[in-house]
């Protein structure tokens, strides 16, 4: 199998580095780094209201990036794509815009899953404090799949929003959101956190019939501080943005202002074109390695290999949550009962192996499962079987040292 590690300069510049923290952020291929450098070297300028050549090229790159995203997620058109900082900001902006648009009122209920990232919990809790909405949590079943029966029991007439992650950043199951979508009434908004699924698999917003979706660029090899917010065109026209200035404004008078009716009303301030260029280059890179077919091929091999190695490992280690190769992504949460996760993470770091320890910004899930802290090894297309071998060698050494 072709080793993609050579496409990523960080491994050449850090010999022996084994990076297994890609769920937190992904490394960048040379193609993305070069695209950012080329933009700043040749076309750096502000877009909108331009009359000079490099600004025109910048805007063309910005719009081309949005078109590629629209194509990749099967949006109706690029006007449904909004850019700004990160997915946490995206969820906050969208949720607070629902409030400003008077689309939620007192005692309306929002359903989320118990395994949501804080980015899809805290903004709703803020709204609960402000306008007294209610929040309820849908659990997973014994196989860590979404419990559809629990969802049906909690999906009553008061539910106005269903906001689910497609892939949890801890449990690692690919949730069956198509089945959820088919159960929803017309009066329910369906929002999907796609942050952990976009790096691994094809995304189709129209197949899910979701009203809004968000993901972050840095998890799919693009620049940090770039989020992508999709809002269905019909919904977008009904909404007012929670914040507004700059290009988001149609006109301003002393006592009032008017936002644009198009997607730019959600893009307040000067856009970062280099971020957009990085995402364009990241998706072009995925295209060049045979699109998601190659990603899924590498993933399937590494998941099976990791689980096979785990089967032959001492019993002290416990793989938590999804334990089968099917219907999951290539991330593994684990613990050793008598060793703190931070100690394991530190020991692995001594061998130049990068994993993450903690509650992974999913406190409701950690409390529900009574897991104070776990280690998380998350792989991506630049990882190899050799990385997994070294991971288990180091882990065995760490456990023996920490006994």
ZATIZA-66099 format. One record per residue (C-alpha): residue in one letter; z negated, y negated, x. Coordinates in steps of 0.2 Angstrom, whole numbers, plus 2048, in hexadecimal, padded with zeros to 3 digits. Example, Ala and Ser with C-alpha at 12.3 -4.5 7.8 and 13.67 -1.06 7.14 Angstrom:
<rs>
A7D981683E
S7DC805844
</rs>
This chain:
<rs>
X800800800
X8057EF807
X7F67E580E
X7F67D4807
X7E77CE812
X7F47C781E
X7F97BA811
X7E87B2812
X7E47A8821
X7D17A981F
X7D17BB825
X7DB7B7835
X7CF7A8838
X7C07B3835
X7C37C483D
X7B97D2834
X7B57C8824
X7B47D3815
X7B47C7806
X7AD7CF7F6
X7A97BF7ED
X7B97BB7E4
X7B27BA7D3
X7A97AA7D9
X7B97A47E2
X7C87AB7E8
X7D07A97FA
X7E07A07FB
X7F17A7802
X7FB79D80F
X808799801
X7FA78F7F7
X7F3787807
X80578280C
X80977B7FB
X7FA7707FB
X7FE76A80D
X810767808
X80B75D7F9
X800751802
X80C750811
X81B74C807
X8177467F5
X8067407F3
X8057337E5
X7FF72F7D4
X8097347C5
X80C72C7B4
X81471A7B4
X81D71D7C4
X82E7157CA
X82F71D7DC
X83672E7E1
X8277377E8
X81D7337D8
X82B73A7CE
X82B74A7D9
X81874B7D7
X81974A7C4
X8277577C4
X81B7637CE
X80D75F7C2
X8177637B3
X81F7727BB
X80E7797BE
X8097777AC
X8197807A7
X81678F7B2
X8047907AB
X80B78F799
X81879D79D
X80A7A87A5
X7FE7A7796
X80C7A778A
X808796782
X81478E776
X818780782
X810776791
X809769786
X7FC775781
X7F6776794
X7E876A79A
X7E27687AC
X7D27617B3
X7C37667BD
X7BC7787BA
X7BA7857AC
X7A877F7A9
X7AE76D7A7
X7BC77479C
X7B077D790
X7A576D78F
X7B376278C
X7BA76D77E
X7AA770776
X7A475E776
X7B5759770
X7B2764761
X7A375A75D
X7AC74975F
X7B9750753
X7AD755746
X7B2767746
X7A076E747
X79276973C
X77F76D73A
X77C780738
X78D78573C
X78C795747
X794799758
X7967AB75E
X7967AF770
X7947BF779
X7837C4782
X78D7C5793
X7947B3793
X7947A87A2
X7887997A0
X79878E79F
X79B79678D
X789795788
X78178578E
X78D779786
X78A781775
X777780778
X77A76D77C
X78376C76B
X775775763
X769768769
X77475A763
X77B75F752
X77176F74E
X77E77C74E
X77878E750
X77D79B75E
X77D7AE75D
X7817BB76A
X78C7CA767
X7867D9772
X7907E777B
X78F7F9777
X789808781
X79A80878B
X7987F578E
X7A77F1783
X7A57E4776
X79B7EA767
X7A77E7759
X79B7ED74C
X78E7E1752
X79B7D3751
X7A07D873F
X78D7D773B
X78B7C6742
X79C7BE73D
X7967B772C
X79D7A7723
X79379B72D
X79C7A073D
X7A9792741
X7AC796754
X7AE7A775D
X7AD7A3770
X7AF7B377A
X7B27B778C
X7C17C378F
X7B97CA79F
X7A67C87A2
X7A27C27B4
X7947CF7B5
X7987DE7A9
X7AB7DF7AE
X7B17E679E
X7C27E0797
X7BC7DC785
X7C77E0777
X7CA7CF770
X7DA7D4767
X7CF7DD75B
X7C47CF759
X7D27C3756
X7D87CD748
X7C77CC73F
X7C67B973F
X7C87AE730
X7D379F730
X7C4794730
X7BE79A741
X7C3793752
X7C67A075F
X7C279B771
X7C47A6780
X7BD7A5792
X7CB7AC79C
X7C47A87AD
X7C07B97B3
X7D07C17AB
X7DE7B67B2
X7DC7BC7C4
X7DE7CE7BE
X7EA7CF7B0
X7F77C87A5
X7F17BB798
X7F97B8787
X7F17AB77C
X7FD7AE76E
X7F97C176E
X7E77BD76C
X7EB7AE760
X7DD7A4768
X7DB792764
X7D578D776
X7D4795786
X7CD790797
X7CD7967A9
X7CB7907BA
X7D878E7C8
X7CD7937D7
X7CA7A47D1
X7DD7A87D1
X7E07A17E3
X7E378F7DE
X7D97807E4
X7C777D7DF
X7C37717D1
X7D17757C6
X7CF77B7B5
X7DD7807A8
X7D977D796
X7E5783789
X7E377C777
X7EF782769
X7FA773765
X7F5772753
X7E3771757
X7E6765765
X7ED758759
X7DE75974F
X7D175675D
X7CB747765
X7C5748778
X7B374677C
X7B773B78B
X7C673078D
X7CE723799
X7DD7207A4
X7EC72979F
X7E3731790
X7E4721787
X7F271A77D
X7EB70977B
X7DB6FF77C
X7D56EF773
X7C46E6774
X7BC6F0766
X7C6700765
X7D270C76E
X7DE71A76A
X7E072A773
X7F1732775
X7F6740769
X7FC74B776
X7F3756783
X7F1747790
X7E3741784
X7D874E78C
X7DD74A79E
X7D373A7A1
X7D57327B2
X7E17357C0
X7E77477C1
X7E67517D1
X7F87567D4
X7F37607E3
X7E876C7D8
X7F776E7CD
X8027727DB
X7F677F7E2
X7F67887D1
X8097887D1
X8097907E2
X7FC79D7DD
X8067A37CE
X8167A37D9
X80C7AD7E5
X8087BA7D8
X81A7BA7D2
X81F7BE7E4
X8147CD7E5
X81C7D57D6
X8117CA7CA
X8027D27C1
X8097E47C3
X8057E37D5
X7F47DC7D2
X7F07EA7C5
X7F67F77D1
X7EB7F17DF
X7DD7EF7D3
X7DE8017CC
X7DE8097DE
X7CF7FF7E4
X7C58027D4
X7C78157D5
X7C48157E8
X7B480A7E6
X7AD8167D8
X7B28257E2
X7A881E7F1
X79A81A7E6
X79982C7E0
X7968327F1
X7898257F5
X7768277F5
X76E8267E4
X7648177E8
X77280B7E3
X7758087D0
X7868027CA
X7817F77BB
X78C7F57AC
X79E7FB7AC
X79E80C7B5
X7B08137B1
X7C080D7B8
X7C880A7A7
X7C87FA79E
X7C07F07AC
X7C47E47BB
X7C07E87CD
X7AE7E07CE
X79F7EA7D0
X78D7E57CC
X77F7F07D4
X76D7F17D9
X7607FB7E2
X7507FC7D9
X7447F97E7
X74F7EC7F1
X7527DA7EB
X7647D67E9
X7637C77F5
X75D7D2803
X76C7DE800
X7777CF800
X7707C8810
X7717D9819
X7837DA814
X7877C881A
X7807CD82B
X78F7D982C
X79B7CB826
X79C7D2814
X79C7C5807
X7947CA7F6
X78A7C07E9
X7787C37E4
X76F7BC7D5
X7707BB7C2
X7827B57C3
X7817A67B7
X77E7B27A9
X76B7B17A5
X76C7B7793
X7757C7799
X7687C97A7
X75A7C779B
X7627D378E
X7647E179B
X7547DD7A4
X75C7DB7B4
X7557CD7BE
X7627CD7CC
X7717D77D2
X77D7D87DF
X7907D57DB
X79E7DB7E5
X7AE7D47DF
X7BF7D97E6
X7D07D17E5
X7E27D47EB
X7DE7D17FE
X7D17DF7FE
X7D47F0805
X7CD802805
X7C77FE816
X7BD7EF810
X7B57FB803
X7B1808811
X7A87FA81B
X79F7F480C
X797805809
X79380881B
X78A7F781C
X7827FA80B
X77B80B811
X775803821
X76C7F5817
X76380180C
X75D80B81A
X7577FB823
X74E7F4814
X74580480F
</rs>
